[in-house]
Amino acid sequence: MSITLYGIKACDTMKKARTWLDEHGVIYAFHDYKVSAIDATSLQKWCDEHGWDKVLNRAGTTFRKLDDADRQDLDQTKAIALMLAQPSMIKRPVLDLGERTLLGFKPELYAQALA
């Protein structure tokens, strides 16, 4: 199974996820949005799987600093465009297990998925 962890290196939640994976001997590739951006196909897949409203991180500073016009009338197309322009707005981490993804970091869900 090929596993990829998507996120931003400096994020505290990302650090927890990476530490958990390392401590449990899970081999994974790390994809940093800040370095390598993200493609629309991946975002579309994640939004289809989880719902765009869960993939879009509205609690983060980047989203809160948006103009009111950008925050209004959100739908999946607009949310994906915002996340492509500013990947910091993507919920972190995204753990791609191949057949499915996990959104956010919860140790019990990682343990269950990787058992």
C-alpha positions in Angstrom: 0.0 0.0 0.0 1.4 3.4 -1.0 0.6 6.1 1.5 1.0 9.8 1.1 0.6 12.4 3.8 -0.5 15.8 2.5 -0.1 19.1 4.4 2.2 21.8 5.5 5.5 21.0 7.3 5.2 23.6 10.0 1.7 22.8 11.1 1.4 21.5 14.6 -1.3 18.9 13.7 1.0 17.8 10.8 3.8 17.3 13.3 1.6 15.1 15.4 0.6 13.0 12.5 4.1 12.6 11.2 5.4 11.7 14.7 2.6 9.1 15.0 3.4 7.5 11.6 7.1 7.5 12.3 6.6 5.9 15.8 4.4 3.2 14.3 6.9 2.4 11.5 4.5 3.5 8.7 6.4 4.3 5.5 4.8 7.2 3.7 5.6 10.0 1.3 5.1 13.6 2.5 3.6 16.1 0.1 4.0 19.7 1.3 1.5 22.1 -0.2 3.8 25.1 0.3 6.5 23.4 -1.7 4.7 21.4 -4.3 1.2 22.9 -4.4 -1.8 20.7 -5.0 -3.7 19.6 -8.1 -7.4 20.1 -8.8 -7.9 16.4 -9.3 -6.8 15.5 -5.8 -9.0 18.3 -4.3 -11.9 17.2 -6.4 -11.5 13.6 -5.1 -11.2 14.7 -1.5 -14.2 16.9 -1.8 -16.3 14.1 -3.4 -15.2 11.7 -0.6 -15.6 14.0 2.4 -17.6 17.0 1.2 -16.0 20.3 0.3 -17.2 21.9 3.6 -15.0 19.4 5.5 -11.9 19.8 3.2 -12.0 23.6 3.4 -10.5 24.8 6.6 -12.7 27.7 7.6 -11.1 27.9 11.1 -7.7 28.9 9.8 -6.2 32.3 9.5 -6.0 32.2 5.7 -9.7 31.7 5.3 -10.6 34.2 8.0 -8.5 36.9 6.2 -10.4 36.5 2.9 -12.6 39.3 1.7 -16.3 38.8 2.5 -17.0 38.4 -1.2 -14.7 35.3 -1.4 -16.3 33.8 1.7 -19.9 34.2 0.5 -21.9 31.8 -1.8 -19.4 29.0 -1.3 -19.9 25.8 -3.2 -17.6 23.0 -4.2 -16.3 24.8 -7.4 -15.5 28.0 -5.5 -14.0 26.2 -2.5 -11.7 24.2 -4.8 -10.6 27.4 -6.6 -9.8 29.0 -3.2 -7.9 26.0 -2.0 -5.9 25.8 -5.2 -5.0 29.5 -4.9 -4.1 29.2 -1.2 -3.4 25.6 -0.1 -3.2 26.7 3.5 -7.0 26.6 3.4 -7.0 22.8 3.0 -7.8 20.8 6.2 -4.7 19.1 7.5 -3.5 16.5 7.3 -4.9 14.4 4.5 -3.6 10.9 4.7 -4.1 9.2 1.3 -4.3 5.4 1.7 -4.9 4.8 -2.0 -8.5 3.5 -1.8 -9.6 6.2 0.6 -8.3 9.2 2.6 -8.4 10.3 6.2 -9.0 14.0 6.9 -7.4 15.5 10.0 -5.5 13.6 12.6 -7.0 11.3 15.2 -4.6 8.6 16.5 -7.4 6.0 16.9 -8.5 6.4 13.2 -4.9 6.1 12.0 -4.5 3.0 14.1 -7.7 1.5 12.8 -6.9 2.3 9.1 -3.4 1.1 9.3 -3.9 -2.1 11.3 
